[in-house]
Amino acid sequence: MQIQLDQLLPVPLKDKILQRKSGIWNENIVFNPGSFVKIKAPSGTGKTTLVHYLYNIRNDYTGKVLVNGKPWSDYGRNEIALLRQQQLSVIFQDLRLFEQLTALENIELKRVMIPQPYCTPERVQEMAARLNVTHVLHQSSKTLSYGERQRIAIIRALVQPFEWLLMDEPFSHLDEENTRRAAALIAEECSARKAGFILTDLDDDQHFAYNVLYQL
Ligand SMILES: Nc1ncnc2c1ncn2[C@@H]1O[C@H](COP(=O)(O)OP(=O)(O)OP(=O)(O)O)[C@@H](O)[C@H]1O
């Protein structure tokens, strides 16, 4: 699956963006399948906006986001749903767990969304153990700490098949050790699928062997 940006520019940020140089906004970019892509930017410059455009939950922009050569605007609802089930996964900055469900139910909801789940329940338990969240799996997600929620959201994003994983500051609530563990798991799962990721963050980091680095 190829993701391409064609002169993408957020309408609400247009004036602000055009006053400075950006490696992403208003440029023509092709994200090569399987690449580990990092997009670095200071707070408030549009990381979340970009991730929402890439996942197609916001479209207040000029220019295009092209998926397999076709703009998001030309896709039908069912096609978009299918792409999100099979080819495009996401870890939102605000995590978006269902608060009325337990941590495990949040993961299971995603895992069994497709007829033949990509991951077994045993694999979910392994991932939870690696990220030190086994003890909270049956806890209501609204009672979890932000760091625990973030690890559950990471596992939830990894239980589905994907060719691209979008991540918006995915380690912002994690300590160094848990960040290291989560990054290792993500890299492993991407490599197993020959998938790429697009990660946004505030600072430089060594969490992954990135193929490409952009400044937003
Ligand atoms: N729907 C909107 N309409 C108008 N302005 C918006 C809208 N959404 C976001 N903004 C503004 O766009 C800018 C970028 O917001 P965004 O959340 O994408 O930044 P960010 O880089 O992810 O920030 P942070 O690192 O603080 O999470 C902010 O100044 C925000 O106030």
The ligand as an SDF file (V2000), in Angstrom:
LIG
                    3D

 31 33  0  0  0  0  0  0  0  0999 V2000
  -10.0200   21.8650   13.6440 N   0  0  0  0  0  0  0  0  0  0  0  0
   -9.1440   22.8420   13.8620 C   0  0  0  0  0  0  0  0  0  0  0  0
   -9.4270   24.1140   13.5120 N   0  0  0  0  0  0  0  0  0  0  0  0
   -8.5710   25.1100   13.7340 C   0  0  0  0  0  0  0  0  0  0  0  0
   -7.3560   24.9450   14.2730 N   0  0  0  0  0  0  0  0  0  0  0  0
   -7.0160   23.7120   14.6310 C   0  0  0  0  0  0  0  0  0  0  0  0
   -7.8820   22.6040   14.4520 C   0  0  0  0  0  0  0  0  0  0  0  0
   -7.2530   21.5030   14.9310 N   0  0  0  0  0  0  0  0  0  0  0  0
   -6.0620   21.9110   15.3790 C   0  0  0  0  0  0  0  0  0  0  0  0
   -5.9220   23.2310   15.2050 N   0  0  0  0  0  0  0  0  0  0  0  0
   -4.7410   24.0210   15.5410 C   0  0  0  0  0  0  0  0  0  0  0  0
   -3.7240   23.5360   14.7070 O   0  0  0  0  0  0  0  0  0  0  0  0
   -2.4870   23.5270   15.3960 C   0  0  0  0  0  0  0  0  0  0  0  0
   -1.8780   22.1440   15.3070 C   0  0  0  0  0  0  0  0  0  0  0  0
   -2.6270   21.2440   16.0970 O   0  0  0  0  0  0  0  0  0  0  0  0
   -2.1710   19.7360   16.2810 P   0  0  0  0  0  0  0  0  0  0  0  0
   -3.0120   19.1360   17.3600 O   0  0  0  0  0  0  0  0  0  0  0  0
   -2.1710   19.0660   14.9630 O   0  0  0  0  0  0  0  0  0  0  0  0
   -0.6590   19.9620   16.7560 O   0  0  0  0  0  0  0  0  0  0  0  0
    0.4310   18.9600   17.3160 P   0  0  0  0  0  0  0  0  0  0  0  0
    1.6890   19.2460   16.5640 O   0  0  0  0  0  0  0  0  0  0  0  0
   -0.0750   17.5620   17.2720 O   0  0  0  0  0  0  0  0  0  0  0  0
    0.5580   19.4720   18.7960 O   0  0  0  0  0  0  0  0  0  0  0  0
    1.0160   18.7160   20.1540 P   0  0  0  0  0  0  0  0  0  0  0  0
    2.4510   18.3050   19.9790 O   0  0  0  0  0  0  0  0  0  0  0  0
    0.8380   19.8090   21.1900 O   0  0  0  0  0  0  0  0  0  0  0  0
    0.0740   17.5500   20.3480 O   0  0  0  0  0  0  0  0  0  0  0  0
   -2.7520   24.0060   16.8040 C   0  0  0  0  0  0  0  0  0  0  0  0
   -2.3810   25.3660   16.8770 O   0  0  0  0  0  0  0  0  0  0  0  0
   -4.2540   23.8290   16.9630 C   0  0  0  0  0  0  0  0  0  0  0  0
   -4.7680   24.7810   17.8300 O   0  0  0  0  0  0  0  0  0  0  0  0
  1  2  1  0
  2  3  1  0
  2  7  2  0
  3  4  2  0
  4  5  1  0
  5  6  2  0
  6  7  1  0
  6 10  1  0
  7  8  1  0
  8  9  2  0
  9 10  1  0
 10 11  1  0
 11 12  1  0
 11 30  1  0
 12 13  1  0
 13 14  1  0
 13 28  1  0
 14 15  1  0
 15 16  1  0
 16 17  2  0
 16 18  1  0
 16 19  1  0
 19 20  1  0
 20 21  2  0
 20 22  1  0
 20 23  1  0
 23 24  1  0
 24 25  2  0
 24 26  1  0
 24 27  1  0
 28 29  1  0
 28 30  1  0
 30 31  1  0
M  END
$$$$
